[in-house]
Amino acid sequence: MPRIPRLSFLEYHSGKYAYLLLSLVLWLILFPLVAHFPTGRLIFAVLITLTLLASVYAVSQKGRIVRTGLVLAILTFIFVWTTAKFPHRWLEVIAVAFIFLFFFYITVMTVIHVVRQRSVTMDEIFAAISAYLMIGMTWALLFMLIEILSPGSLSAFPREALGAPWTERPHGQFVTFLYYSFITLTTVGYGDINPITPPARVFSYLEAVVGQIYLTVLIAWLVGLYITQSRK
């Protein structure tokens, strides 16, 4: 029988992406449980800040911080905490837009990092998992922006109801977008929330396609690389 490669081939290295993965897991588990508390807005800002710090550290290269990521992180930090202190409709829109841009940038940088590697370590595995989680979070922010620009794009937010998703505690409404995004990414599709408008439908099936391509191509490539590495 062929021998199964041992996990001893997985070296840990710097472990930069372990912090990013931890911040994302905290976000996905903790935030939905406390989002509707009176302090939910503050917790939202704290979790975003932790993710900003972990993300900038993760994409830094040999102690050199990537300038674009740092600029986006600073702008995101400013608008998130300004909104937390002085809630205002358009400040929240700008904050969501900057969070989306930052998450999109970090996701792309993380995928590039994984693809460029010639050996599989625990940090590369952490990076691959982080990228997958960030795809779901980035699309959740995108759906939130679509709903902001065109209320009623998702069936969870009918036009005749509250209207815009930020009417009452937008940080709490984000949980719904987060839920819909990951259900779409994993192609589970419970059917309790449906895309209504053309933009919402287009980006819904695009997320499903991206999720499947990520798992079948990138993860399969990592597995193949690990098997080759273990044989050597």
TORVEXDO-843333 format. One line per field, with one value per residue (C-alpha): residue number from 0; x, y, z. Coordinates in Angstrom, 1 decimal. Each point is the difference from the previous one (the first is absolute). Layout:
num	[NUM|...]
X	[X|...]
Y	[Y|...]
Z	[Z|...]
This chain:
num	[0|1|2|3|4|5|6|7|8|9|10|11|12|13|14|15|16|17|18|19|20|21|22|23|24|25|26|27|28|29|30|31|32|33|34|35|36|37|38|39|40|41|42|43|44|45|46|47|48|49|50|51|52|53|54|55|56|57|58|59|60|61|62|63|64|65|66|67|68|69|70|71|72|73|74|75|76|77|78|79|80|81|82|83|84|85|86|87|88|89|90|91|92|93|94|95|96|97|98|99|100|101|102|103|104|105|106|107|108|109|110|111|112|113|114|115|116|117|118|119|120|121|122|123|124|125|126|127|128|129|130|131|132|133|134|135|136|137|138|139|140|141|142|143|144|145|146|147|148|149|150|151|152|153|154|155|156|157|158|159|160|161|162|163|164|165|166|167|168|169|170|171|172|173|174|175|176|177|178|179|180|181|182|183|184|185|186|187|188|189|190|191|192|193|194|195|196|197|198|199|200|201|202|203|204|205|206|207|208|209|210|211|212|213|214|215|216|217|218|219|220|221|222|223|224|225|226|227|228|229|230|231]
X	[0.0|1.3|1.2|-2.0|2.2|0.7|-0.9|3.6|0.6|-2.2|2.4|-1.5|2.4|-1.0|-3.7|-1.1|-3.3|-0.9|-0.9|-2.1|-1.8|-0.6|-1.5|-2.3|-1.2|-0.7|-1.9|-2.1|-0.8|-0.1|-1.6|-3.3|-0.6|0.5|-1.0|-3.4|1.2|0.1|3.8|-0.1|1.3|3.0|0.7|-0.2|2.6|2.3|-0.2|0.7|3.0|1.4|-0.5|1.7|3.1|0.1|-0.5|2.7|2.4|-0.8|0.6|3.2|3.1|3.2|-0.9|-1.0|-3.7|-1.8|-0.9|-3.4|-1.1|1.1|-1.7|-3.3|0.3|0.5|-3.0|-2.1|1.0|-0.9|-3.4|-1.0|0.8|-1.5|-3.2|0.1|0.3|-2.2|-2.6|-1.1|-1.5|2.6|3.0|-1.2|-0.2|3.6|1.1|-1.5|1.6|3.4|-0.3|-1.0|3.0|2.4|-1.4|0.1|3.6|1.1|-1.8|1.8|3.4|-0.6|-0.9|3.1|2.1|-1.4|0.5|3.6|1.1|2.1|-0.5|-2.9|0.3|-2.6|0.1|-1.0|-2.9|-1.0|0.2|-2.1|-2.7|0.1|-0.4|-3.1|-1.5|0.8|-1.6|-3.3|0.4|1.0|-3.1|-2.2|1.3|-0.7|-3.6|-0.4|1.2|-2.4|-2.9|1.0|0.0|-3.1|-2.2|-2.0|2.8|-0.2|-3.3|1.1|-0.4|-3.3|-0.5|-3.1|1.6|2.8|1.5|3.7|1.9|1.6|-3.2|0.4|3.5|1.6|2.7|-2.8|-1.4|3.5|-0.6|-2.7|2.3|2.7|-2.4|-1.2|3.5|1.4|-3.2|0.6|3.8|-0.5|-2.9|-2.3|-2.8|-2.7|-2.3|-1.0|1.7|-0.2|1.6|-2.6|1.7|2.3|3.2|-0.8|-0.6|3.2|2.3|-1.8|0.8|3.5|0.7|-1.2|2.3|3.0|-0.5|0.0|3.0|1.9|-0.6|0.5|3.1|1.9|-0.5|0.6|3.2|1.1|-0.7|2.0|2.9|-0.1|0.1|2.9|1.8|-0.5|1.4|3.2]
Y	[0.0|3.5|1.9|3.1|3.1|1.0|3.4|0.6|1.5|2.9|2.5|3.0|2.8|3.5|-0.7|3.5|-1.3|-1.8|3.4|0.9|-3.3|0.4|3.5|-1.3|-2.9|2.4|2.2|-2.8|-1.6|2.9|2.8|-1.7|-0.7|3.5|2.1|1.0|1.0|3.8|-0.3|-1.8|3.1|0.2|-3.7|0.3|2.7|-2.0|-3.2|2.0|1.6|-3.4|-1.3|3.1|-0.5|-3.7|0.5|2.7|-2.2|-3.0|1.6|1.8|-1.4|-0.5|2.8|2.4|1.0|0.2|3.7|-0.5|-2.3|2.4|3.0|-2.0|-1.2|3.5|1.4|-2.9|0.4|3.7|-0.4|-3.0|1.7|3.3|-1.8|-1.8|3.3|2.1|-2.2|1.5|-1.6|1.1|-0.5|-3.6|-0.4|1.3|-2.3|-3.0|0.9|0.3|-3.2|-1.7|1.4|-1.0|-3.6|-0.3|1.1|-2.3|-2.9|0.5|0.4|-3.2|-2.0|1.3|-1.0|-3.5|-0.5|1.2|-2.5|-3.0|-1.9|-0.6|1.1|0.5|3.8|-0.7|-2.1|2.8|2.4|-2.2|-0.3|3.7|0.9|-2.2|1.6|3.5|-0.8|-0.6|3.2|2.1|-1.2|0.7|3.6|0.2|-1.2|2.6|2.7|-1.3|0.2|3.5|1.2|-1.9|-0.9|-3.2|-1.8|-2.9|-1.5|0.5|3.7|0.7|3.6|0.5|-1.0|2.0|1.1|0.4|-2.6|2.6|1.4|-1.8|-1.2|-0.7|-2.0|-2.4|-0.2|-1.0|-3.4|-0.7|0.8|-2.1|-2.9|0.3|0.4|-3.2|-2.0|1.1|-0.6|-3.6|-0.5|-1.2|2.2|-0.3|2.3|2.2|3.0|0.5|2.6|2.2|2.6|-0.9|1.3|-2.1|-3.1|0.5|0.3|-2.9|-2.5|1.5|-0.6|-3.6|-0.5|1.6|-2.2|-3.1|1.0|0.9|-3.5|-2.0|1.9|1.7|-2.6|-2.8|1.7|0.2|-3.6|-1.0|2.2|-1.6|-3.5|0.9|1.7|-3.1|-2.4|2.1]
Z	[0.0|-0.8|3.0|1.2|0.1|3.6|1.4|1.0|-3.4|1.0|1.5|1.8|-1.1|1.1|0.6|-1.2|-1.4|3.3|1.5|-3.0|0.2|3.7|-0.5|-2.7|2.1|2.9|-2.4|-1.4|3.3|2.4|-2.0|-1.0|3.7|1.2|-3.0|1.3|3.4|0.8|-0.1|-3.4|-1.9|2.3|-0.3|-3.8|0.1|2.3|-2.1|-3.2|1.7|0.9|-3.5|-1.4|2.1|-0.7|-3.7|-0.4|2.0|-2.1|-3.4|1.1|-1.7|2.1|2.3|-2.9|0.2|-3.3|-0.5|-1.6|2.8|2.6|-1.6|-0.4|3.6|1.4|-2.0|1.1|3.6|-0.1|-1.5|2.1|3.3|-1.2|-0.8|3.3|1.8|-2.2|-1.8|-3.2|-3.1|-2.6|2.4|0.3|-3.8|-0.4|2.9|-1.7|-3.3|1.5|1.9|-3.3|-1.8|2.8|0.2|-3.7|-0.1|2.8|-1.6|-3.3|1.7|2.1|-3.1|-1.8|3.0|0.0|-3.7|0.1|2.6|-1.1|3.2|2.4|3.6|2.7|-0.8|-3.6|1.2|2.4|-3.0|-2.2|2.6|0.8|-3.7|-0.2|3.0|-1.3|-3.3|1.9|2.1|-3.0|-1.9|3.1|-0.1|-3.8|0.6|2.7|-2.4|-2.7|2.6|1.0|-3.6|-1.0|3.1|-0.5|-1.9|2.4|1.2|3.6|-0.5|-1.8|-1.3|2.0|3.3|1.6|-3.3|0.2|2.0|2.3|1.3|3.4|1.0|-3.4|1.8|1.1|-3.6|-1.2|1.7|-2.6|-2.9|1.6|0.3|-3.6|-1.4|1.6|-0.9|-3.6|0.1|1.2|-2.4|2.8|-1.1|2.7|-1.9|2.9|-1.6|-3.7|-2.4|-1.6|-2.2|-2.9|1.8|3.0|-2.1|-2.1|3.0|1.7|-2.7|-0.4|3.6|-0.3|-3.1|1.8|3.0|-2.1|-2.0|3.1|1.6|-3.2|-1.3|2.8|2.7|-2.4|-1.1|3.6|0.6|-3.1|1.1|3.4|-1.4|-2.2|2.9|2.2|-2.5|-0.3]
